[in-house]
Amino acid sequence: MRGVFDIIGPIMIGPSSSHTAGAARIGLMARKILGEEPLQATIELHGSFAQTYKGHGTDKAIIAGIMGFATDDERIKDALSIAVSSGLKYQINTTDLGAVHPNTAVIYLIGKAGRMTRIVGASVGGGNILITNIDGYDVELTGQYHTLISIHHDRPGVITKVTSILSKYKINIAFMRVSRKSRGAEALMIIEVDEQISDDVLEETKQVRGVANSFRIPPI
């Protein structure tokens, strides 16, 4: 069943829920996945995003999200100039990604501590988004739930141990997806849950043998 939010979209700065609010949320999600203050951003816009981004302010919205602005932040309209003054270097390109959603963006970020990430996300209507790839891993991430992301070695027992920690703290799993590049190599697990992920949960997850890194993303 679709809710009111899905029909009318979020509280936002216009003109379009898909091209502005959704774009801002993609940028904000990229920032949270990076996990630190972004210093450089390269954005590739596909399809309808590429064709109309200047008129609809998609470029401003994505940059605003990368800087941490919410969809209703009045600074979105000035995001490009704010980025320059704040030291965020950015580049906007257009691209053809083939048969993907027409409102798709690819975002490359480099953070203050040198961390890098690449995310692919689409604005799917009403301000809603779907992140479909993180650093080469195919994912499905909506940003509507508290989310635990772990990078781990693809071997038996790791997933069970992580989900057991969530069960221990009475955290209910809404959705879970595991993606790997090859058997026995590195894998990425995304767990969307109904409750807030505490510091204790995150720390215990990081201590699981085989987990290389783990971080959390609040709903956006």
C-alpha positions as CSV (number, residue, x, y, z in Angstrom):
1,M,0.0,0.0,0.0
2,R,1.3,3.5,-0.9
3,G,1.4,6.0,1.9
4,V,0.8,9.7,1.8
5,F,4.5,10.4,1.6
6,D,4.7,8.3,-1.6
7,I,1.9,10.2,-3.2
8,I,2.8,13.8,-2.4
9,G,6.5,13.5,-1.7
10,P,8.5,15.0,1.1
11,I,8.6,18.6,2.4
12,M,11.1,20.1,0.0
13,I,12.4,23.0,-2.0
14,G,11.0,22.7,-5.6
15,P,10.4,22.4,-8.4
16,S,10.3,18.6,-8.7
17,S,10.1,15.8,-6.1
18,S,12.0,13.5,-8.4
19,H,14.5,15.9,-9.8
20,T,15.1,18.0,-6.7
21,A,14.1,16.2,-3.5
22,G,15.1,12.7,-4.7
23,A,18.3,14.1,-6.1
24,A,19.1,15.7,-2.7
25,R,18.5,12.4,-0.9
26,I,20.8,10.6,-3.3
27,G,23.5,13.1,-2.5
28,L,22.8,12.9,1.2
29,M,23.0,9.1,1.1
30,A,26.3,9.2,-0.8
31,R,27.7,11.5,2.0
32,K,26.6,9.1,4.7
33,I,28.0,6.1,2.9
34,L,31.3,7.9,2.6
35,G,31.2,8.5,6.3
36,E,33.3,11.7,6.4
37,E,33.3,15.2,5.1
38,P,33.5,15.2,1.3
39,L,36.2,17.3,-0.3
40,Q,35.7,16.2,-4.0
41,A,32.7,15.1,-5.9
42,T,32.2,13.9,-9.5
43,I,28.6,13.4,-10.5
44,E,27.4,11.7,-13.7
45,L,23.8,12.3,-14.7
46,H,21.9,9.8,-16.8
47,G,18.6,10.0,-18.8
48,S,16.1,12.6,-17.7
49,F,18.5,13.8,-15.0
50,A,21.0,14.6,-17.8
51,Q,18.5,16.2,-20.1
52,T,16.8,18.6,-17.6
53,Y,19.2,19.0,-14.6
54,K,19.8,22.7,-15.1
55,G,16.2,23.6,-15.3
56,H,15.1,21.4,-12.4
57,G,18.1,22.2,-10.2
58,T,19.2,18.5,-10.0
59,D,22.8,19.5,-9.9
60,K,22.2,21.9,-7.1
61,A,20.1,19.3,-5.2
62,I,22.7,16.6,-5.4
63,I,25.5,18.9,-4.3
64,A,23.3,20.1,-1.5
65,G,22.8,16.6,-0.3
66,I,26.5,15.9,-0.5
67,M,27.0,18.8,1.8
68,G,24.4,17.4,4.2
69,F,21.4,19.7,3.4
70,A,17.9,18.3,3.9
71,T,15.3,18.3,1.1
72,D,13.6,21.4,2.6
73,D,16.7,23.4,3.2
74,E,16.4,26.8,1.5
75,R,20.1,26.9,0.8
76,I,19.6,24.3,-2.0
77,K,19.1,27.0,-4.6
78,D,22.5,28.4,-3.7
79,A,24.3,25.0,-3.2
80,L,26.8,25.4,-6.1
81,S,28.1,28.7,-4.8
82,I,28.1,27.4,-1.2
83,A,30.1,24.4,-2.3
84,V,32.8,26.7,-3.9
85,S,33.0,28.8,-0.8
86,S,33.2,25.8,1.6
87,G,36.0,24.2,-0.4
88,L,34.0,21.3,-2.0
89,K,35.4,20.7,-5.4
90,Y,32.8,19.2,-7.8
91,Q,32.3,18.3,-11.4
92,I,29.0,17.6,-13.2
93,N,29.0,15.3,-16.3
94,T,26.3,13.6,-18.4
95,T,26.4,10.0,-19.3
96,D,24.5,7.1,-20.9
97,L,24.2,4.1,-18.5
98,G,22.0,2.1,-20.8
99,A,18.8,0.4,-19.6
100,V,18.6,1.9,-16.1
101,H,16.1,4.2,-14.4
102,P,16.0,7.6,-16.3
103,N,16.6,9.5,-13.0
104,T,19.9,7.9,-12.2
105,A,23.1,9.5,-10.9
106,V,26.6,8.1,-10.3
107,I,28.5,9.9,-7.5
108,Y,32.2,9.6,-6.8
109,L,33.3,11.1,-3.5
110,I,36.7,11.6,-1.9
111,G,36.6,12.5,1.8
112,K,38.7,14.6,4.2
113,A,40.5,11.6,5.5
114,G,41.1,10.2,2.0
115,R,38.2,7.7,2.0
116,M,36.7,7.2,-1.5
117,T,33.3,5.8,-2.6
118,R,31.2,5.3,-5.7
119,I,27.5,5.0,-5.5
120,V,24.7,4.6,-8.1
121,G,21.3,5.8,-7.2
122,A,17.9,6.6,-8.8
123,S,15.1,9.0,-7.8
124,V,12.1,6.7,-8.3
125,G,9.3,9.2,-7.6
126,G,7.8,11.2,-4.8
127,G,11.2,12.0,-3.4
128,N,11.9,8.3,-2.9
129,I,15.3,6.9,-3.9
130,L,16.9,3.5,-4.5
131,I,20.7,3.1,-4.2
132,T,21.6,0.2,-6.6
133,N,25.4,0.0,-6.3
134,I,28.0,0.8,-3.7
135,D,31.7,0.5,-4.7
136,G,30.9,-2.2,-7.3
137,Y,28.5,-4.2,-5.2
138,D,24.9,-4.5,-6.4
139,V,22.5,-3.4,-3.5
140,E,19.0,-2.2,-2.9
141,L,19.0,0.6,-0.3
142,T,16.1,3.0,0.1
143,G,17.2,5.2,3.0
144,Q,13.9,4.7,4.7
145,Y,15.2,2.5,7.5
146,H,18.0,2.4,10.0
147,T,20.7,0.5,8.1
148,L,23.7,-1.5,9.1
149,I,26.3,-2.1,6.4
150,S,29.2,-4.5,6.8
151,I,32.1,-5.4,4.5
152,H,33.3,-8.9,5.3
153,H,35.1,-12.0,4.0
154,D,32.7,-14.3,2.2
155,R,32.9,-17.3,4.5
156,P,30.5,-19.4,6.5
157,G,29.3,-18.0,9.8
158,V,29.9,-14.3,9.4
159,I,26.3,-13.4,8.5
160,T,24.9,-15.6,11.3
161,K,27.1,-13.9,13.8
162,V,26.0,-10.4,12.7
163,T,22.3,-11.2,12.7
164,S,22.7,-12.9,16.1
165,I,24.0,-9.5,17.5
166,L,20.8,-7.8,16.2
167,S,18.7,-10.5,17.7
168,K,20.5,-10.1,21.0
169,Y,19.6,-6.4,21.1
170,K,16.0,-7.2,20.0
171,I,16.4,-5.4,16.7
172,N,14.0,-6.6,14.0
173,I,15.3,-7.0,10.4
174,A,13.1,-5.5,7.7
175,F,15.2,-6.3,4.7
176,M,18.6,-7.9,4.1
177,R,20.8,-8.3,1.0
178,V,24.3,-9.7,0.6
179,S,26.4,-8.9,-2.5
180,R,29.8,-10.3,-3.4
181,K,32.1,-9.8,-6.4
182,S,33.3,-13.4,-6.4
183,R,33.0,-16.6,-4.2
184,G,35.2,-16.5,-1.2
185,A,36.3,-12.9,-1.7
186,E,35.0,-9.7,-0.1
187,A,31.2,-9.3,0.3
188,L,29.0,-6.4,1.3
189,M,25.9,-6.9,3.5
190,I,23.1,-4.4,4.0
191,I,20.6,-4.9,6.8
192,E,17.7,-2.5,7.1
193,V,16.1,-2.6,10.5
194,D,13.1,-1.2,12.4
195,E,15.1,0.1,15.5
196,Q,17.9,2.4,16.0
197,I,21.4,0.8,15.8
198,S,23.3,1.6,19.0
199,D,27.0,2.2,19.5
200,D,27.2,-1.2,21.3
201,V,25.6,-3.0,18.3
202,L,28.0,-1.4,15.9
203,E,31.0,-2.1,18.0
204,E,30.1,-5.8,18.5
205,T,29.6,-6.1,14.7
206,K,33.0,-4.7,14.1
207,Q,34.5,-7.3,16.4
208,V,33.0,-10.2,14.5
209,R,35.8,-12.3,12.9
210,G,35.8,-11.8,9.2
211,V,34.2,-8.3,9.3
212,A,36.6,-5.8,7.8
213,N,34.4,-2.7,8.4
214,S,30.9,-1.9,9.6
215,F,29.0,1.3,9.7
216,R,25.4,2.6,10.2
217,I,23.2,4.9,8.3
218,P,20.1,6.6,9.9
219,P,17.0,7.1,7.8
220,I,17.2,10.1,5.6
